[in-house]
Amino acid sequence: MKEVATYLIFDGNCRQAMEFYKNCLGAELTIMSFGEVPVDLPKEAKDAQDRIMHARLTKGSMALMASDNMPGMNYQQGNNFSISIQCESIDEIERLFKAFGEKGKVTMPLDEPFWALRFGMLTDQFGVNWMFNLDKPPTS
């Protein structure tokens, strides 16, 4: 396992929040809006070009990630976060996803999105939201 990080979800103000945290922490910030995504997106995302698909703050070994929710999706302040696990292999991500998902609810099955070899989300049996990611290998 490479990293475990908190992933925050906002309702249209992700950029503002992450800029604030960047200034507080003196960290580096990278942001990708739905308008910058290099693949075809659902209509809801196309209608939300300025919303943030992914943001990442880093400073040393610290990482804080975030995004805006999709328009129309349920948003409730207080449960708007997930714990994100950066995995190191397909075997590891599949094992962890299965283990954490026992008696839980899969919200996004493991799949191969444009940014990763595998990505999936679930809520465990205790109501905690988890994200599992396996990066694509670097291209030369």
PLY file of the C-alpha trace (Angstrom):
ply
format ascii 1.0
element vertex 140
property float x
property float y
property float z
element edge 139
property int vertex1
property int vertex2
end_header
0.00 0.00 0.00
1.44 3.35 -1.06
-0.75 5.83 0.77
-3.93 6.37 2.75
-5.47 9.84 2.41
-8.67 11.71 3.21
-10.88 12.58 0.23
-13.31 15.47 0.75
-16.47 16.07 -1.30
-17.86 19.58 -1.80
-21.04 20.97 -3.33
-19.59 23.35 -5.94
-17.01 25.10 -3.74
-14.12 22.61 -3.96
-11.77 25.06 -5.70
-12.40 27.73 -3.04
-11.90 25.27 -0.16
-8.72 23.73 -1.60
-7.23 27.18 -2.32
-7.93 28.05 1.31
-6.29 24.82 2.57
-3.36 25.41 0.19
-2.73 28.80 1.79
-3.14 27.43 5.32
-0.73 24.54 4.71
1.68 26.17 2.27
1.10 23.16 0.01
1.16 22.50 -3.76
-2.27 22.24 -5.41
-3.26 20.48 -8.63
-6.83 20.76 -9.93
-8.77 19.19 -12.81
-12.26 20.47 -13.59
-14.94 18.38 -15.30
-14.34 20.61 -18.33
-10.72 19.42 -18.54
-11.44 15.67 -18.43
-10.06 13.92 -21.55
-12.99 11.47 -21.94
-16.70 11.69 -22.65
-18.67 12.32 -19.45
-22.31 11.90 -18.43
-24.64 14.84 -19.17
-24.58 15.95 -15.50
-20.81 16.45 -15.69
-21.01 18.22 -19.06
-23.41 20.70 -17.46
-20.91 21.30 -14.64
-17.74 22.25 -16.54
-16.41 24.49 -13.73
-16.94 21.96 -10.95
-13.84 20.12 -9.81
-13.43 16.47 -10.77
-10.24 16.03 -8.74
-7.96 18.22 -6.62
-4.86 17.18 -4.70
-2.86 19.12 -2.12
0.62 17.86 -1.27
3.38 18.91 1.06
6.07 16.39 1.90
4.30 13.10 2.59
0.97 14.83 3.34
-1.84 14.53 0.79
-5.39 15.85 0.89
-7.71 15.12 -2.04
-11.12 16.50 -2.96
-13.77 16.98 -5.64
-17.18 18.53 -6.16
-20.17 16.23 -6.23
-22.11 15.85 -9.48
-25.08 18.21 -9.77
-28.21 16.55 -8.45
-26.32 14.05 -6.29
-27.18 13.91 -2.62
-24.85 16.07 -0.54
-24.86 16.17 3.22
-22.21 18.07 5.11
-20.69 15.77 7.70
-20.63 12.61 5.59
-18.92 14.24 2.63
-15.59 12.43 2.86
-13.96 9.12 2.02
-10.73 7.42 2.95
-8.67 6.78 -0.18
-6.20 3.90 -0.42
-3.51 4.04 -3.12
-2.70 0.42 -3.93
0.44 -1.11 -5.42
-0.91 -4.07 -7.42
-4.05 -5.53 -8.97
-3.97 -8.37 -6.42
-3.82 -5.87 -3.56
-6.66 -3.65 -4.79
-8.92 -6.66 -5.47
-8.15 -8.18 -2.05
-8.75 -4.92 -0.16
-11.92 -4.08 -2.10
-13.38 -7.50 -1.34
-12.36 -7.38 2.34
-13.69 -3.86 3.02
-16.84 -4.58 1.02
-17.91 -7.54 3.16
-21.44 -6.73 4.41
-21.03 -3.25 2.90
-22.38 -1.55 -0.23
-20.39 -1.12 -3.45
-21.08 2.36 -4.84
-18.71 2.04 -7.82
-17.39 -1.42 -8.78
-13.69 -1.83 -9.53
-13.18 -0.69 -13.11
-10.54 0.88 -15.36
-11.23 4.64 -15.65
-9.06 6.96 -17.76
-6.74 7.84 -14.86
-6.05 4.43 -13.32
-5.65 0.70 -13.90
-8.37 0.13 -11.29
-10.65 2.34 -9.23
-13.65 1.53 -7.06
-15.70 2.93 -4.17
-17.75 1.38 -1.40
-19.33 2.06 1.96
-18.29 -0.49 4.55
-20.59 -2.21 7.04
-19.92 0.59 9.55
-20.97 3.41 7.19
-17.43 4.59 6.32
-16.83 5.56 2.66
-13.71 4.12 0.96
-11.98 4.74 -2.39
-9.44 2.30 -3.84
-7.06 3.39 -6.62
-4.28 1.69 -8.57
-2.35 4.13 -10.76
-1.38 3.31 -14.32
2.34 2.62 -14.71
4.34 5.63 -15.87
4.80 5.91 -19.63
8.25 6.54 -20.98
0 1
1 2
2 3
3 4
4 5
5 6
6 7
7 8
8 9
9 10
10 11
11 12
12 13
13 14
14 15
15 16
16 17
17 18
18 19
19 20
20 21
21 22
22 23
23 24
24 25
25 26
26 27
27 28
28 29
29 30
30 31
31 32
32 33
33 34
34 35
35 36
36 37
37 38
38 39
39 40
40 41
41 42
42 43
43 44
44 45
45 46
46 47
47 48
48 49
49 50
50 51
51 52
52 53
53 54
54 55
55 56
56 57
57 58
58 59
59 60
60 61
61 62
62 63
63 64
64 65
65 66
66 67
67 68
68 69
69 70
70 71
71 72
72 73
73 74
74 75
75 76
76 77
77 78
78 79
79 80
80 81
81 82
82 83
83 84
84 85
85 86
86 87
87 88
88 89
89 90
90 91
91 92
92 93
93 94
94 95
95 96
96 97
97 98
98 99
99 100
100 101
101 102
102 103
103 104
104 105
105 106
106 107
107 108
108 109
109 110
110 111
111 112
112 113
113 114
114 115
115 116
116 117
117 118
118 119
119 120
120 121
121 122
122 123
123 124
124 125
125 126
126 127
127 128
128 129
129 130
130 131
131 132
132 133
133 134
134 135
135 136
136 137
137 138
138 139
